[in-house]
Amino acid sequence: MYFIEHGYVEICDDERNAVFALLKPGNYFAEIAIFSVSQIKTAAALAVTNCVMYTLSHVDFHSLAPEHPEECARVLEEAQRVIEGRLKS
């Protein structure tokens, strides 16, 4: 999972023929990664400006869960909401 602090990222198909979203600071993508250890890829991400991003891996997320269960539950709920919304689109 990637969190954008600075810059802009396009989410597009693998061939870069269609742009699905333009993400800005405060947005995140690849949230499906916190649900699975396998590297599920549903789209491509392309930085369209210089970016500063933070990552949260599946392993790191689940290692934080015992110490921060409420915060991790909120992240999971938000990720689920976003994924469901994208699937409906």
DACORKA-V253427 format. One record per pair of residues at least 6 apart in sequence whose ideal C-beta (glycine too) atoms are under 7 Angstrom apart, sorted by the first residue. I is the first residue (numbers start at 1). J is the second residue. D is the distance in whole Angstrom. If there is no record, write none. Layout:
I J D
I J D
//
This chain:
1 28 6
1 30 5
1 31 5
1 33 5
1 34 5
1 55 7
1 56 5
2 28 6
2 29 6
2 30 5
2 53 5
2 55 6
3 28 5
3 53 6
3 54 5
4 23 6
4 24 7
4 25 5
4 26 7
4 27 5
4 28 7
4 51 6
4 53 5
5 25 6
5 52 4
5 53 6
5 54 7
6 25 6
6 51 6
6 52 4
7 47 6
7 49 4
7 50 6
7 51 3
7 52 6
8 22 6
8 23 7
8 24 6
8 48 5
8 49 5
9 23 5
9 29 7
9 45 5
9 46 7
9 47 5
9 48 7
9 51 6
10 19 5
10 22 6
10 46 5
10 48 5
11 20 5
11 21 4
11 23 7
11 29 6
11 43 5
11 45 6
12 18 6
12 19 5
12 20 6
12 43 7
12 44 5
12 46 6
13 43 7
13 44 7
14 44 5
16 44 7
16 46 7
20 43 6
23 29 6
29 45 6
31 79 4
31 82 6
31 83 6
32 40 5
32 42 7
32 83 6
33 57 7
33 58 6
34 56 7
34 58 6
34 61 5
34 79 6
36 58 7
37 58 5
61 72 7
64 72 6
65 72 4
//
